[in-house]
């Protein structure tokens, strides 16, 4: 089942992003769609301070869901 990534979606990294010093599993928020398959994602600490904002390819992101979703 594929989900369209939208602004303000909470996402997790599927691959390390060494150029941004981010590792697989870190969680961020989509702030803008930059192109067909690229999104600007903000990564923040527990106090809401952004520590990284970078462009991430759709293939390197997984949308997180906080409500039950029907399986395909």
PDB file with SEQRES, HELIX, SHEET and CRYST1 records, atoms N, CA, C and O in Angstrom:
SEQRES   1 A   72  UNK UNK UNK UNK UNK UNK UNK UNK UNK UNK UNK UNK UNK          
SEQRES   2 A   72  UNK UNK UNK UNK UNK UNK UNK UNK UNK UNK UNK UNK UNK          
SEQRES   3 A   72  UNK UNK UNK UNK UNK UNK UNK UNK UNK UNK UNK UNK UNK          
SEQRES   4 A   72  UNK UNK UNK UNK UNK UNK UNK UNK UNK UNK UNK UNK UNK          
SEQRES   5 A   72  UNK UNK UNK UNK UNK UNK UNK UNK UNK UNK UNK UNK UNK          
SEQRES   6 A   72  UNK UNK UNK UNK UNK UNK UNK                                  
HELIX    1 AA1 UNK A   18  UNK A   20  5                                   3    
HELIX    2 AA2 UNK A   58  UNK A   60  5                                   3    
SHEET    1 AA1 5 UNK A  50  UNK A  57  0                                        
SHEET    2 AA1 5 UNK A  38  UNK A  44 -1                                        
SHEET    3 AA1 5 UNK A  27  UNK A  33 -1                                        
SHEET    4 AA1 5 UNK A  10  UNK A  13 -1                                        
SHEET    5 AA1 5 UNK A  61  UNK A  63 -1                                        
CRYST1    1.000    1.000    1.000  90.00  90.00  90.00 P 1           1          
ATOM      1  N   UNK A   1       0.848  -1.167   0.000  1.00  0.00           N  
ATOM      2  CA  UNK A   1       0.000   0.000   0.000  1.00  0.00           C  
ATOM      3  C   UNK A   1       0.901   1.239   0.000  1.00  0.00           C  
ATOM      4  O   UNK A   1       1.759   1.377   0.871  1.00  0.00           O  
ATOM      5  N   UNK A   2       0.715   2.121  -0.949  1.00  0.00           N  
ATOM      6  CA  UNK A   2       1.495   3.345  -1.053  1.00  0.00           C  
ATOM      7  C   UNK A   2       0.705   4.519  -0.503  1.00  0.00           C  
ATOM      8  O   UNK A   2      -0.497   4.631  -0.744  1.00  0.00           O  
ATOM      9  N   UNK A   3       1.365   5.382   0.226  1.00  0.00           N  
ATOM     10  CA  UNK A   3       0.739   6.578   0.756  1.00  0.00           C  
ATOM     11  C   UNK A   3       1.439   7.787   0.186  1.00  0.00           C  
ATOM     12  O   UNK A   3       2.668   7.848   0.166  1.00  0.00           O  
ATOM     13  N   UNK A   4       0.662   8.753  -0.280  1.00  0.00           N  
ATOM     14  CA  UNK A   4       1.220   9.992  -0.788  1.00  0.00           C  
ATOM     15  C   UNK A   4       1.767  10.795   0.388  1.00  0.00           C  
ATOM     16  O   UNK A   4       1.094  10.950   1.407  1.00  0.00           O  
ATOM     17  N   UNK A   5       2.975  11.298   0.247  1.00  0.00           N  
ATOM     18  CA  UNK A   5       3.573  12.128   1.286  1.00  0.00           C  
ATOM     19  C   UNK A   5       3.038  13.548   1.126  1.00  0.00           C  
ATOM     20  O   UNK A   5       3.030  14.102   0.026  1.00  0.00           O  
ATOM     21  N   UNK A   6       2.590  14.133   2.248  1.00  0.00           N  
ATOM     22  CA  UNK A   6       2.015  15.481   2.233  1.00  0.00           C  
ATOM     23  C   UNK A   6       2.748  16.361   3.243  1.00  0.00           C  
ATOM     24  O   UNK A   6       3.441  15.871   4.135  1.00  0.00           O  
ATOM     25  N   UNK A   7       2.575  17.683   3.077  1.00  0.00           N  
ATOM     26  CA  UNK A   7       3.140  18.609   4.058  1.00  0.00           C  
ATOM     27  C   UNK A   7       2.612  18.275   5.445  1.00  0.00           C  
ATOM     28  O   UNK A   7       1.442  17.929   5.613  1.00  0.00           O  
ATOM     29  N   UNK A   8       3.479  18.383   6.422  1.00  0.00           N  
ATOM     30  CA  UNK A   8       3.229  18.127   7.842  1.00  0.00           C  
ATOM     31  C   UNK A   8       3.134  16.651   8.199  1.00  0.00           C  
ATOM     32  O   UNK A   8       2.876  16.322   9.357  1.00  0.00           O  
ATOM     33  N   UNK A   9       3.336  15.745   7.232  1.00  0.00           N  
ATOM     34  CA  UNK A   9       3.415  14.321   7.561  1.00  0.00           C  
ATOM     35  C   UNK A   9       4.661  14.081   8.414  1.00  0.00           C  
ATOM     36  O   UNK A   9       5.705  14.696   8.196  1.00  0.00           O  
ATOM     37  N   UNK A  10       4.535  13.188   9.376  1.00  0.00           N  
ATOM     38  CA  UNK A  10       5.677  12.753  10.172  1.00  0.00           C  
ATOM     39  C   UNK A  10       6.280  11.560   9.451  1.00  0.00           C  
ATOM     40  O   UNK A  10       5.582  10.604   9.112  1.00  0.00           O  
ATOM     41  N   UNK A  11       7.584  11.626   9.221  1.00  0.00           N  
ATOM     42  CA  UNK A  11       8.267  10.593   8.441  1.00  0.00           C  
ATOM     43  C   UNK A  11       9.506  10.099   9.181  1.00  0.00           C  
ATOM     44  O   UNK A  11      10.049  10.782  10.049  1.00  0.00           O  
ATOM     45  N   UNK A  12       9.934   8.902   8.816  1.00  0.00           N  
ATOM     46  CA  UNK A  12      11.176   8.339   9.342  1.00  0.00           C  
ATOM     47  C   UNK A  12      12.111   8.064   8.173  1.00  0.00           C  
ATOM     48  O   UNK A  12      11.673   7.735   7.071  1.00  0.00           O  
ATOM     49  N   UNK A  13      13.404   8.206   8.432  1.00  0.00           N  
ATOM     50  CA  UNK A  13      14.405   7.923   7.397  1.00  0.00           C  
ATOM     51  C   UNK A  13      14.576   6.422   7.212  1.00  0.00           C  
ATOM     52  O   UNK A  13      14.661   5.676   8.188  1.00  0.00           O  
ATOM     53  N   UNK A  14      14.627   5.986   5.973  1.00  0.00           N  
ATOM     54  CA  UNK A  14      14.872   4.579   5.653  1.00  0.00           C  
ATOM     55  C   UNK A  14      16.346   4.310   5.382  1.00  0.00           C  
ATOM     56  O   UNK A  14      16.763   3.152   5.337  1.00  0.00           O  
ATOM     57  N   UNK A  15      17.141   5.363   5.200  1.00  0.00           N  
ATOM     58  CA  UNK A  15      18.582   5.242   4.937  1.00  0.00           C  
ATOM     59  C   UNK A  15      19.313   6.364   5.675  1.00  0.00           C  
ATOM     60  O   UNK A  15      18.763   7.443   5.897  1.00  0.00           O  
ATOM     61  N   UNK A  16      20.552   6.088   6.046  1.00  0.00           N  
ATOM     62  CA  UNK A  16      21.398   7.137   6.612  1.00  0.00           C  
ATOM     63  C   UNK A  16      21.549   8.273   5.609  1.00  0.00           C  
ATOM     64  O   UNK A  16      21.560   8.051   4.398  1.00  0.00           O  
ATOM     65  N   UNK A  17      21.665   9.490   6.128  1.00  0.00           N  
ATOM     66  CA  UNK A  17      21.922  10.691   5.322  1.00  0.00           C  
ATOM     67  C   UNK A  17      23.194  11.319   5.892  1.00  0.00           C  
ATOM     68  O   UNK A  17      23.124  12.320   6.605  1.00  0.00           O  
ATOM     69  N   UNK A  18      24.362  10.735   5.581  1.00  0.00           N  
ATOM     70  CA  UNK A  18      25.607  11.168   6.227  1.00  0.00           C  
ATOM     71  C   UNK A  18      25.962  12.631   5.981  1.00  0.00           C  
ATOM     72  O   UNK A  18      26.586  13.262   6.835  1.00  0.00           O  
ATOM     73  N   UNK A  19      25.573  13.185   4.823  1.00  0.00           N  
ATOM     74  CA  UNK A  19      25.885  14.587   4.533  1.00  0.00           C  
ATOM     75  C   UNK A  19      25.160  15.530   5.490  1.00  0.00           C  
ATOM     76  O   UNK A  19      25.602  16.659   5.702  1.00  0.00           O  
ATOM     77  N   UNK A  20      24.047  15.070   6.069  1.00  0.00           N  
ATOM     78  CA  UNK A  20      23.283  15.869   7.028  1.00  0.00           C  
ATOM     79  C   UNK A  20      23.473  15.360   8.462  1.00  0.00           C  
ATOM     80  O   UNK A  20      22.844  15.865   9.393  1.00  0.00           O  
ATOM     81  N   UNK A  21      24.342  14.360   8.632  1.00  0.00           N  
ATOM     82  CA  UNK A  21      24.590  13.731   9.932  1.00  0.00           C  
ATOM     83  C   UNK A  21      23.316  13.153  10.544  1.00  0.00           C  
ATOM     84  O   UNK A  21      23.079  13.265  11.746  1.00  0.00           O  
ATOM     85  N   UNK A  22      22.495  12.527   9.679  1.00  0.00           N  
ATOM     86  CA  UNK A  22      21.254  11.873  10.106  1.00  0.00           C  
ATOM     87  C   UNK A  22      21.371  10.383   9.854  1.00  0.00           C  
ATOM     88  O   UNK A  22      22.028   9.959   8.903  1.00  0.00           O  
ATOM     89  N   UNK A  23      20.736   9.585  10.704  1.00  0.00           N  
ATOM     90  CA  UNK A  23      20.807   8.137  10.559  1.00  0.00           C  
ATOM     91  C   UNK A  23      19.419   7.535  10.354  1.00  0.00           C  
ATOM     92  O   UNK A  23      18.400   8.119  10.722  1.00  0.00           O  
ATOM     93  N   UNK A  24      19.419   6.359   9.761  1.00  0.00           N  
ATOM     94  CA  UNK A  24      18.185   5.606   9.526  1.00  0.00           C  
ATOM     95  C   UNK A  24      17.362   5.554  10.813  1.00  0.00           C  
ATOM     96  O   UNK A  24      17.886   5.283  11.894  1.00  0.00           O  
ATOM     97  N   UNK A  25      16.055   5.823  10.672  1.00  0.00           N  
ATOM     98  CA  UNK A  25      15.150   5.764  11.814  1.00  0.00           C  
ATOM     99  C   UNK A  25      14.847   7.101  12.446  1.00  0.00           C  
ATOM    100  O   UNK A  25      13.880   7.220  13.199  1.00  0.00           O  
ATOM    101  N   UNK A  26      15.665   8.131  12.154  1.00  0.00           N  
ATOM    102  CA  UNK A  26      15.358   9.445  12.725  1.00  0.00           C  
ATOM    103  C   UNK A  26      14.049   9.953  12.152  1.00  0.00           C  
ATOM    104  O   UNK A  26      13.717   9.700  10.994  1.00  0.00           O  
ATOM    105  N   UNK A  27      13.312  10.675  12.984  1.00  0.00           N  
ATOM    106  CA  UNK A  27      11.969  11.128  12.641  1.00  0.00           C  
ATOM    107  C   UNK A  27      11.966  12.633  12.420  1.00  0.00           C  
ATOM    108  O   UNK A  27      12.569  13.395  13.176  1.00  0.00           O  
ATOM    109  N   UNK A  28      11.259  13.047  11.344  1.00  0.00           N  
ATOM    110  CA  UNK A  28      11.144  14.464  11.032  1.00  0.00           C  
ATOM    111  C   UNK A  28       9.759  14.781  10.497  1.00  0.00           C  
ATOM    112  O   UNK A  28       8.892  13.911  10.413  1.00  0.00           O  
ATOM    113  N   UNK A  29       9.570  16.046  10.136  1.00  0.00           N  
ATOM    114  CA  UNK A  29       8.290  16.525   9.611  1.00  0.00           C  
ATOM    115  C   UNK A  29       8.495  17.127   8.238  1.00  0.00           C  
ATOM    116  O   UNK A  29       9.401  17.936   8.034  1.00  0.00           O  
ATOM    117  N   UNK A  30       7.651  16.731   7.294  1.00  0.00           N  
ATOM    118  CA  UNK A  30       7.718  17.286   5.940  1.00  0.00           C  
ATOM    119  C   UNK A  30       7.216  18.726   5.997  1.00  0.00           C  
ATOM    120  O   UNK A  30       6.116  18.992   6.480  1.00  0.00           O  
ATOM    121  N   UNK A  31       8.043  19.660   5.494  1.00  0.00           N  
ATOM    122  CA  UNK A  31       7.631  21.060   5.497  1.00  0.00           C  
ATOM    123  C   UNK A  31       7.321  21.587   4.098  1.00  0.00           C  
ATOM    124  O   UNK A  31       6.651  22.609   3.954  1.00  0.00           O  
ATOM    125  N   UNK A  32       7.808  20.892   3.065  1.00  0.00           N  
ATOM    126  CA  UNK A  32       7.545  21.362   1.703  1.00  0.00           C  
ATOM    127  C   UNK A  32       7.896  20.269   0.697  1.00  0.00           C  
ATOM    128  O   UNK A  32       8.820  19.485   0.913  1.00  0.00           O  
ATOM    129  N   UNK A  33       7.155  20.228  -0.394  1.00  0.00           N  
ATOM    130  CA  UNK A  33       7.490  19.355  -1.516  1.00  0.00           C  
ATOM    131  C   UNK A  33       8.353  20.176  -2.468  1.00  0.00           C  
ATOM    132  O   UNK A  33       7.936  21.234  -2.938  1.00  0.00           O  
ATOM    133  N   UNK A  34       9.557  19.683  -2.749  1.00  0.00           N  
ATOM    134  CA  UNK A  34      10.517  20.440  -3.555  1.00  0.00           C  
ATOM    135  C   UNK A  34      10.493  20.067  -5.029  1.00  0.00           C  
ATOM    136  O   UNK A  34      10.930  20.849  -5.874  1.00  0.00           O  
ATOM    137  N   UNK A  35       9.997  18.901  -5.341  1.00  0.00           N  
ATOM    138  CA  UNK A  35       9.942  18.429  -6.724  1.00  0.00           C  
ATOM    139  C   UNK A  35       9.057  17.207  -6.778  1.00  0.00           C  
ATOM    140  O   UNK A  35       8.325  16.918  -5.831  1.00  0.00           O  
ATOM    141  N   UNK A  36       9.121  16.494  -7.875  1.00  0.00           N  
ATOM    142  CA  UNK A  36       8.278  15.299  -8.035  1.00  0.00           C  
ATOM    143  C   UNK A  36       8.501  14.276  -6.929  1.00  0.00           C  
ATOM    144  O   UNK A  36       7.547  13.665  -6.447  1.00  0.00           O  
ATOM    145  N   UNK A  37       9.760  14.083  -6.521  1.00  0.00           N  
ATOM    146  CA  UNK A  37      10.061  13.016  -5.558  1.00  0.00           C  
ATOM    147  C   UNK A  37      10.980  13.471  -4.428  1.00  0.00           C  
ATOM    148  O   UNK A  37      11.613  12.637  -3.781  1.00  0.00           O  
ATOM    149  N   UNK A  38      11.064  14.760  -4.183  1.00  0.00           N  
ATOM    150  CA  UNK A  38      11.948  15.278  -3.136  1.00  0.00           C  
ATOM    151  C   UNK A  38      11.163  16.177  -2.186  1.00  0.00           C  
ATOM    152  O   UNK A  38      10.318  16.969  -2.604  1.00  0.00           O  
ATOM    153  N   UNK A  39      11.466  16.032  -0.898  1.00  0.00           N  
ATOM    154  CA  UNK A  39      10.763  16.776   0.144  1.00  0.00           C  
ATOM    155  C   UNK A  39      11.759  17.441   1.076  1.00  0.00           C  
ATOM    156  O   UNK A  39      12.825  16.895   1.358  1.00  0.00           O  
ATOM    157  N   UNK A  40      11.399  18.628   1.552  1.00  0.00           N  
ATOM    158  CA  UNK A  40      12.181  19.273   2.594  1.00  0.00           C  
ATOM    159  C   UNK A  40      11.637  18.774   3.925  1.00  0.00           C  
ATOM    160  O   UNK A  40      10.444  18.891   4.206  1.00  0.00           O  
ATOM    161  N   UNK A  41      12.528  18.217   4.739  1.00  0.00           N  
ATOM    162  CA  UNK A  41      12.127  17.618   6.004  1.00  0.00           C  
ATOM    163  C   UNK A  41      12.899  18.304   7.135  1.00  0.00           C  
ATOM    164  O   UNK A  41      14.111  18.504   7.052  1.00  0.00           O  
ATOM    165  N   UNK A  42      12.169  18.657   8.184  1.00  0.00           N  
ATOM    166  CA  UNK A  42      12.781  19.275   9.358  1.00  0.00           C  
ATOM    167  C   UNK A  42      12.870  18.243  10.473  1.00  0.00           C  
ATOM    168  O   UNK A  42      11.902  17.550  10.784  1.00  0.00           O  
ATOM    169  N   UNK A  43      14.058  18.160  11.064  1.00  0.00           N  
ATOM    170  CA  UNK A  43      14.307  17.262  12.188  1.00  0.00           C  
ATOM    171  C   UNK A  43      14.524  18.126  13.424  1.00  0.00           C  
ATOM    172  O   UNK A  43      15.374  19.017  13.423  1.00  0.00           O  
ATOM    173  N   UNK A  44      13.746  17.859  14.488  1.00  0.00           N  
ATOM    174  CA  UNK A  44      13.777  18.691  15.692  1.00  0.00           C  
ATOM    175  C   UNK A  44      14.047  17.847  16.929  1.00  0.00           C  
ATOM    176  O   UNK A  44      13.772  16.648  16.960  1.00  0.00           O  
ATOM    177  N   UNK A  45      14.593  18.508  17.949  1.00  0.00           N  
ATOM    178  CA  UNK A  45      14.834  17.813  19.211  1.00  0.00           C  
ATOM    179  C   UNK A  45      13.549  17.805  20.052  1.00  0.00           C  
ATOM    180  O   UNK A  45      12.507  18.286  19.605  1.00  0.00           O  
ATOM    181  N   UNK A  46      13.631  17.262  21.260  1.00  0.00           N  
ATOM    182  CA  UNK A  46      12.455  17.144  22.131  1.00  0.00           C  
ATOM    183  C   UNK A  46      11.883  18.495  22.548  1.00  0.00           C  
ATOM    184  O   UNK A  46      10.731  18.575  22.973  1.00  0.00           O  
ATOM    185  N   UNK A  47      12.683  19.561  22.428  1.00  0.00           N  
ATOM    186  CA  UNK A  47      12.213  20.895  22.780  1.00  0.00           C  
ATOM    187  C   UNK A  47      11.705  21.670  21.572  1.00  0.00           C  
ATOM    188  O   UNK A  47      11.367  22.848  21.687  1.00  0.00           O  
ATOM    189  N   UNK A  48      11.651  21.011  20.407  1.00  0.00           N  
ATOM    190  CA  UNK A  48      11.131  21.642  19.205  1.00  0.00           C  
ATOM    191  C   UNK A  48      12.135  22.472  18.428  1.00  0.00           C  
ATOM    192  O   UNK A  48      11.765  23.155  17.474  1.00  0.00           O  
ATOM    193  N   UNK A  49      13.406  22.424  18.824  1.00  0.00           N  
ATOM    194  CA  UNK A  49      14.442  23.165  18.105  1.00  0.00           C  
ATOM    195  C   UNK A  49      14.956  22.333  16.938  1.00  0.00           C  
ATOM    196  O   UNK A  49      15.390  21.194  17.110  1.00  0.00           O  
ATOM    197  N   UNK A  50      14.899  22.920  15.757  1.00  0.00           N  
ATOM    198  CA  UNK A  50      15.370  22.205  14.557  1.00  0.00           C  
ATOM    199  C   UNK A  50      16.881  22.026  14.611  1.00  0.00           C  
ATOM    200  O   UNK A  50      17.618  22.975  14.879  1.00  0.00           O  
ATOM    201  N   UNK A  51      17.335  20.808  14.356  1.00  0.00           N  
ATOM    202  CA  UNK A  51      18.766  20.557  14.286  1.00  0.00           C  
ATOM    203  C   UNK A  51      19.201  20.195  12.873  1.00  0.00           C  
ATOM    204  O   UNK A  51      20.398  20.123  12.593  1.00  0.00           O  
ATOM    205  N   UNK A  52      18.235  19.965  11.974  1.00  0.00           N  
ATOM    206  CA  UNK A  52      18.549  19.700  10.566  1.00  0.00           C  
ATOM    207  C   UNK A  52      17.315  19.963   9.723  1.00  0.00           C  
ATOM    208  O   UNK A  52      16.200  19.599  10.095  1.00  0.00           O  
ATOM    209  N   UNK A  53      17.531  20.594   8.593  1.00  0.00           N  
ATOM    210  CA  UNK A  53      16.489  20.775   7.585  1.00  0.00           C  
ATOM    211  C   UNK A  53      17.147  20.432   6.263  1.00  0.00           C  
ATOM    212  O   UNK A  53      18.105  21.088   5.854  1.00  0.00           O  
ATOM    213  N   UNK A  54      16.639  19.410   5.592  1.00  0.00           N  
ATOM    214  CA  UNK A  54      17.303  19.002   4.359  1.00  0.00           C  
ATOM    215  C   UNK A  54      16.333  18.370   3.372  1.00  0.00           C  
ATOM    216  O   UNK A  54      15.230  17.953   3.726  1.00  0.00           O  
ATOM    217  N   UNK A  55      16.780  18.314   2.124  1.00  0.00           N  
ATOM    218  CA  UNK A  55      16.011  17.695   1.045  1.00  0.00           C  
ATOM    219  C   UNK A  55      16.251  16.186   1.088  1.00  0.00           C  
ATOM    220  O   UNK A  55      17.391  15.721   1.106  1.00  0.00           O  
ATOM    221  N   UNK A  56      15.159  15.441   1.102  1.00  0.00           N  
ATOM    222  CA  UNK A  56      15.228  13.978   1.168  1.00  0.00           C  
ATOM    223  C   UNK A  56      14.369  13.404   0.050  1.00  0.00           C  
ATOM    224  O   UNK A  56      13.248  13.858  -0.181  1.00  0.00           O  
ATOM    225  N   UNK A  57      14.903  12.406  -0.640  1.00  0.00           N  
ATOM    226  CA  UNK A  57      14.160  11.717  -1.698  1.00  0.00           C  
ATOM    227  C   UNK A  57      13.036  10.876  -1.093  1.00  0.00           C  
ATOM    228  O   UNK A  57      13.182  10.305  -0.013  1.00  0.00           O  
ATOM    229  N   UNK A  58      11.918  10.811  -1.807  1.00  0.00           N  
ATOM    230  CA  UNK A  58      10.749  10.046  -1.367  1.00  0.00           C  
ATOM    231  C   UNK A  58      11.118   8.600  -1.035  1.00  0.00           C  
ATOM    232  O   UNK A  58      10.595   8.037  -0.074  1.00  0.00           O  
ATOM    233  N   UNK A  59      11.999   8.002  -1.807  1.00  0.00           N  
ATOM    234  CA  UNK A  59      12.386   6.599  -1.600  1.00  0.00           C  
ATOM    235  C   UNK A  59      13.125   6.375  -0.279  1.00  0.00           C  
ATOM    236  O   UNK A  59      13.272   5.237   0.166  1.00  0.00           O  
ATOM    237  N   UNK A  60      13.588   7.459   0.344  1.00  0.00           N  
ATOM    238  CA  UNK A  60      14.309   7.365   1.611  1.00  0.00           C  
ATOM    239  C   UNK A  60      13.431   7.703   2.809  1.00  0.00           C  
ATOM    240  O   UNK A  60      13.930   7.840   3.926  1.00  0.00           O  
ATOM    241  N   UNK A  61      12.106   7.840   2.582  1.00  0.00           N  
ATOM    242  CA  UNK A  61      11.183   8.218   3.646  1.00  0.00           C  
ATOM    243  C   UNK A  61      10.065   7.203   3.823  1.00  0.00           C  
ATOM    244  O   UNK A  61       9.625   6.567   2.865  1.00  0.00           O  
ATOM    245  N   UNK A  62       9.610   7.060   5.067  1.00  0.00           N  
ATOM    246  CA  UNK A  62       8.443   6.252   5.381  1.00  0.00           C  
ATOM    247  C   UNK A  62       7.504   7.121   6.211  1.00  0.00           C  
ATOM    248  O   UNK A  62       7.908   7.674   7.233  1.00  0.00           O  
ATOM    249  N   UNK A  63       6.250   7.242   5.774  1.00  0.00           N  
ATOM    250  CA  UNK A  63       5.255   8.005   6.521  1.00  0.00           C  
ATOM    251  C   UNK A  63       4.856   7.194   7.751  1.00  0.00           C  
ATOM    252  O   UNK A  63       4.576   5.999   7.659  1.00  0.00           O  
ATOM    253  N   UNK A  64       4.835   7.866   8.905  1.00  0.00           N  
ATOM    254  CA  UNK A  64       4.412   7.214  10.146  1.00  0.00           C  
ATOM    255  C   UNK A  64       2.937   7.497  10.384  1.00  0.00           C  
ATOM    256  O   UNK A  64       2.453   8.592  10.097  1.00  0.00           O  
ATOM    257  N   UNK A  65       2.227   6.506  10.907  1.00  0.00           N  
ATOM    258  CA  UNK A  65       0.789   6.621  11.139  1.00  0.00           C  
ATOM    259  C   UNK A  65       0.500   6.410  12.620  1.00  0.00           C  
ATOM    260  O   UNK A  65       1.060   5.513  13.251  1.00  0.00           O  
ATOM    261  N   UNK A  66      -0.378   7.245  13.168  1.00  0.00           N  
ATOM    262  CA  UNK A  66      -0.712   7.160  14.586  1.00  0.00           C  
ATOM    263  C   UNK A  66      -2.133   6.682  14.811  1.00  0.00           C  
ATOM    264  O   UNK A  66      -2.619   6.689  15.942  1.00  0.00           O  
ATOM    265  N   UNK A  67      -2.802   6.268  13.751  1.00  0.00           N  
ATOM    266  CA  UNK A  67      -4.156   5.733  13.858  1.00  0.00           C  
ATOM    267  C   UNK A  67      -4.200   4.431  13.064  1.00  0.00           C  
ATOM    268  O   UNK A  67      -3.388   4.220  12.163  1.00  0.00           O  
ATOM    269  N   UNK A  68      -5.124   3.583  13.390  1.00  0.00           N  
ATOM    270  CA  UNK A  68      -5.253   2.309  12.703  1.00  0.00           C  
ATOM    271  C   UNK A  68      -5.578   2.542  11.225  1.00  0.00           C  
ATOM    272  O   UNK A  68      -6.411   3.379  10.877  1.00  0.00           O  
ATOM    273  N   UNK A  69      -4.895   1.775  10.365  1.00  0.00           N  
ATOM    274  CA  UNK A  69      -5.124   1.843   8.926  1.00  0.00           C  
ATOM    275  C   UNK A  69      -5.447   0.434   8.445  1.00  0.00           C  
ATOM    276  O   UNK A  69      -4.791  -0.531   8.837  1.00  0.00           O  
ATOM    277  N   UNK A  70      -6.449   0.325   7.605  1.00  0.00           N  
ATOM    278  CA  UNK A  70      -6.858  -0.973   7.089  1.00  0.00           C  
ATOM    279  C   UNK A  70      -5.768  -1.541   6.178  1.00  0.00           C  
ATOM    280  O   UNK A  70      -5.282  -0.850   5.282  1.00  0.00           O  
ATOM    281  N   UNK A  71      -5.391  -2.781   6.404  1.00  0.00           N  
ATOM    282  CA  UNK A  71      -4.378  -3.440   5.594  1.00  0.00           C  
ATOM    283  C   UNK A  71      -4.940  -3.749   4.209  1.00  0.00           C  
ATOM    284  O   UNK A  71      -6.142  -3.950   4.038  1.00  0.00           O  
ATOM    285  N   UNK A  72      -4.056  -3.781   3.240  1.00  0.00           N  
ATOM    286  CA  UNK A  72      -4.459  -4.073   1.865  1.00  0.00           C  
ATOM    287  C   UNK A  72      -4.807  -5.526   1.688  1.00  0.00           C  
ATOM    288  O   UNK A  72      -5.169  -5.944   0.588  1.00  0.00           O  
TER     289      UNK A  72                                                      
END                                                                             
